[in-house]
Amino acid sequence: MKDQLNIFGTEKITVAESIDLTIASLKEYGSRHKHWAAAWSWGKDSTTVVTLVTQLITTGQIPKPESFTIFAADTRMELPPLWLSAQVLTKQLEERGVKVRIVTAPIDDRFLVYILGRGVPPPSNTFRWCTGQIKVEPMEAALAQFQKEKSEKVLMLTGVRLGESSIRDQRINVSCSKDGAECGQGWYQTGLQNDLCATLAPILHWRVCNVWDWLKVFAPMPKYGGWDTSILADAYGGDEAEEINARTGCIGCPLASKDKALDNVINIPEWNYLQPLKRLKPIYREMKKPQYRLRKAGGQRKKDGTLAKNQQRMGPLTLSARLDFLNQIIDIQNEINTEAVKIGRPKLFLISSAEGKRIRKLIALKTFPNGWDGTEPKASKPIDKMYSDGSVMKRLFY
């Protein structure tokens, strides 16, 4: 009862208490599954999970599963410190016998290949295609294959915590009693919609201060595994990480109002050479403007003869615009890497050589999203405004 009061009351739960509850959670539910997996986004919470669980297995504090596999989500758009941290920690995990599988979207579905090669505009709050396509769907496909290999339901460990999101907290509050789960034991679920696996959130009860205590103080200590988590802490703001609690995400995310995470990184002297990345967000904004896109002429009808919805809508980027934006992004990349070589810092590849070649090939093939063929007029040209019956009302300029 005391532990639950610490979690849900005002008294601060210590890292030691947090770890004890995590151990209890893993002992209770881990024993129900032979094979464990973990979704690793390279962020602070999932990194806490993979390092802590590995250490608990290594030191015999929890029963060792038949296999423990970590699925690392590489969106190809992570901040360089997060990527570098992941490379260092991956080596440490594999040295301890943990399998790490890198999960990346197929090349045509990757963020910049999809935009520049196929012409799909950057995601917006009304059309947020990115998360599912470059992160969720590849992870689900990898998990489906993993389950097929094991021929039984596996236990997926996640970094979900109370307090990260009010909407998520409400969802947890509604479902935490399902499948025999109890408060303080983690959020255990067996009946997922896709039924790929059972899930357990072993650090559900951890507060953000506990996470930072683990990453900055405990994890680097030999007693707790000697994990090199300092680079990760830098990505979140170093010594001020707990206070600013900046969320990291894709570089120059078009959906974020400010580049807080990137700003924190480039304020660190060692990462200041990444300053040119600040030009990415304006490029994404520019891509959405009519002069770089096509528009349906209007009058499209369904098979039953009625007018299709969303007439004269703006659509994909023109071929010439895609080439221009590709060159702008490559220029940013080259500028950063030239400086990186001078000062002996890691290079950055927003667009790899293979991705660059694929983008240019898709442009050469005049690839467009489904329902578009490139013959549509430019969105910046004058268009006829129509009545609901399809007749012309007047000429407008956009």
N, C-alpha and C positions, 0 to 999 in steps of 0.2 A: 504493500500500500504506500509505503514511504516513497518508493521509486516513482509510482504514478503521480504522487503529489509533486515530486520534483519536476516531472515532465510537464504536467499540465497546470501547475501552480506557479508561484512567483519565484520560488527558490531555484537557483541555478543548478542544473545537473552537471556533474563533473565528467571529464573524459573517461575516467576509470569506471564510473557508474554507467556511462553510455556504452562502453565496451562490454561490461557485464551483461547488460540487457541485450546487446547484439549477439553475444555468445549464447544466451538463453534462447533467443529467436532461432539461431542457426541450428542449435541442438534439437529444438522441438520440431522444426519443419524440414531441416536439411536431411534428417535421417529418413524421410519419406521418399527421397529421390536418390538414385545412384549417380546421376549425372547433373552437374551444376554448370550454369553459364552465367555470364555477367555482361550487361550492356554498358560499354565504356564510351562516354562522349568526349573524354579528355578534360572534362570540367572538374570542379572541386568536389562535388558530391560523389560522382561515379568513381573518381580517382580514390577517394576515401574508402569506398566499398572494395575496390579491387586490391588495394594495398593492405587494408585491414584483414579482409577475409583470407588472403594469401598468407599473411603473417600468422593468423590464428590456426590455419591448417598446418603450416610449417612447424609451429611450436606445439602442436598436438592439443591445443585448447578446445578444438572442435573436431568431431570425427571427420576423417578424410574421405571425400567422395571418391567414387571410382574414377571420375574425370572432372576436371574443372577447366572450362574453356571461356576465354574472354573474347567478346566480339567488339572490336574497336571501330566506331563509326567515323570514317574519314570522309568528310564532305568535300574536301579539297578547298575549303574556304575558311579554314580555321586561322586564328591569329598565330603568327610564327612562334611565339613562346609556348603556346599550347601544343603545337605540332612538335616542337623540339623536346618539350617535357615528355610527350608521349613516346618519342623514340627512346629516350633514356630509360623511362620506366618500363617500356616493353622489354628491353634487354634484361632489366632486373627481374621482371616477372618470369621470363623464359629461363633464366638461370636457376629459378626456383621450381622449375618443372611445370609451369603453367603455360598452356597453349594460348597464344594470342592470334586471332584471325582478324585481319584488316578487312572491313566491309566498305566497299565503295560502289557507287552507282555505276551502271554501264556507261561507257564514255559518251554516248549520245544524250544521256539523261543528266549529265553533270551540269552544274549551274551555268557556267559561262559557255559551254558547248551548246546547251539548250537555247540560250539567248542568242548567241552570235551565229551558231550554225543553223538553227531552225528558225530563228527570228522571233521567238516568243518574248514579249516585253518582260522586264523585271517584275517580280511578284509585287502585289499590292495587298492592302488589307481586304479588298474585295475578291482578289484572285491570288491567294497565297499557295502557289503550287510547289514552292521550294522544299519545305520541310518534309512533306510526304515523299517527294520524288528523290531527293538526294540523301535522305537519312532514314525515314521510317520504312519505306518499301524495300530498300536494299537489306535492312536489318531483318525484316520479316522473312525475306527470301532466304537469307543465311540461316535463320532459325529453323525454317521449314526443312531445309536440307540437313541441318544438324539433328533435328528430331527424327528424320527419316533414317539417318545413319545409326541412331541409338535405338530406334524402334520402340520408344516409350516416351512418356511425357517427362521433360526435363524441368529443373528448377531454375528459373531466371531471376537473378539478383539485380535489383535496380537501386538507384540512388535517391529515390523519392523520399522527401522529408516533409514533416508538418511545418507550416510557416513559410514555405517557398511560394505558395500561391493560395489565395483565399478560395478560389474555385476548386482547386485540388483538395484543399482541406475539407470542404463540404462533401466532396465525393468520397473521401476516405471515411469521414464521419458516418456516411450512409452505409458504406460497405465493409467497414472494418470488422464487423461481427460475422461476416460470411465465412464459410468453410472452417469454422471452429477457431478463428483468430481471436485473440484477446488483446486489450490495450497493453502496450508495453512489450508485446511480442513481435512487433513488426506488422506489416500489412501483407498478409498471405492470401492469395487468391488462386483457386484452381479452375474456375469456370470462365476463362477469357473468351471473348467473342470468337476469335479465330481458333481457340483451343490448341494453340501450338505448344503451350507450356504453362506450368504453374509459375506464379511470380511471388517474390518475397522482397520487401523493402526492409532490410536489416538495420538501417540507420534512420528509420522513420522518426524516432524519438530524439535524434540529435538536433541540437540548435546550431545555428551558423557559427557561434563562437566555439562550439565543440569541434566542428569541422576544421576551423582554422587552427585550433590548438593541436589537432592531430597532424595536419599538414605541415605546420611551421615548427612545432616543438617535438611532438612524440615520434612521428613517422621517421624523421631523419636520425633518431637515436638508434644505435646498434641493437639495443634491447628490443626495439619495436620493428626492426627490419632494416634500418639504415637506408630508407627510401630517399631518393634524390627528388624531393618535391619543391625545392626552392624556386625553380624556373616557373612552375605553375603558380606559386604565390606571387611572383613578379607580374605575371599576366593579369592578376586581379588587383594589383596595386601594392604589392610588397608588404611592408610593415603596416600600411594603412588599409589593407584588404578588408579586414573585418568591419571597419568603419564605413568605407565607401560601398562595400558589398556589390561591386559592379558586375553586372551580368555580361558574360562574353558570348559572342555568337559569330556569325559569318563576318568576314572583313567587309566593312562598308555596307552593312545590311540595309537594303532599301526600305525595310519596314520599321527601322528604328529612327526616332526623331533626332537622336544625337549619337555620335560614335564614342560613347563614354569609355568602353573597353579599350578601343584603339587609342583614345586620348591618354588613358592611364599608361599604356605601353610605351608610347613615343615620348612620354615625359621621363621615362627611365633612360639615363644616358646611353646604356648599351644598346637600346632599341630605337634611339632617336633617328637612325638612318631610315626607318620605315615611314617617315613623315610623308613621302609622296602618296602613300595609301589614302591620305585624306582627300585625294582627287577622285576616288572611286565613287563615292556617294553622289557628287554632282554629275558624274557621267551617267549613272543609273537614272537620275532625274531627267537628264537631257534625252535619254532614250525614249521616254514616254511622250515626248512632244510630237504633235501631228506631222511636222515636216520630215520626220524620220520614219514614218509609218504608213501603212496602207489603210484604205477604208472601203467597206462594201458600198457599192454604188446605190444600193437600195432596190426595193421591189422583189426581194427574194420571197418565194412562196413555198409552203409545205406541199406535200404530196396531195393533200386534200384541197389545194387551191387557196387556202388562207395565207395571209401574210405571216412570215416568220417573225419571231420576236427580235428585239434589239436590231432594228433596221439601221443601216448606214453606220454600223459600229466601227470603231478603229480597231485595227488588227496588228499584224506582225511588222517587224522592222524591214525596211527595204534592203536589198542586197548591198547597195552602195553604202548605206548607213552602217551595216554590220561590219564591213571591211574597215570603215573609218574608226569605229569604236574599238575594233580588234587592235588596230595599230596604236590607238591611244593607251589601251591597257598594257600592251606589250612595251610601250615606251616607259610606263610607270615601273614595270617589272625590271626593265634593263637599267633604269636609273638607280633603283634600289640595289640591284646586284653589282653594278659597277662600284658603288660605295661600299658594299659588303666586302668585296675583294680587297679594297684599299685598307679597310680597318680590321679585316680578319673576322668578320661576323657571318652567320649563316645566310645563305642566299634564300630568295623567295621565288616560288613559281606559281603565280596565279593561273597561268596557262602553261601546261607542260608542252614539250615538243610534240608528243603524240596528239595532245588535244588541239594544239595550233594547226597541225596538219589536217586533223579531222574537221575543224571549223572551216578551213579554206576549201576542203573538198565538198562539204555540204553547201557552201556558198556557190561553188562552181557548178554544182548539180542543181542549183536554183531550188533548194529545199525550203518548203514553207509548212506551217502547221496544217493539219487536216482542215479542208474546206477553203483553203486559200491556194492560189496558183501563181501569184505575182502579177497578174494582169489587172488587178484592181487599181483604182486611181489612188494617188497620194492623198493622205488624210488632210493635208494642208490646202488642197484644191477646193474651189467652191462646190457646194453640193446642193441638191434640190431637197428642200424640206417637204415631207409628204404628210397628207392627211392619213387617218387610220385606214381608209379604203385604198390607199396606194396612190391617190392622185396628187399632183404637185401643188404645193401651196405657194412657195416663193423661193427665190434664190438666197442662200445664206453663205456667209464666209466663216470658216473656222480656222 
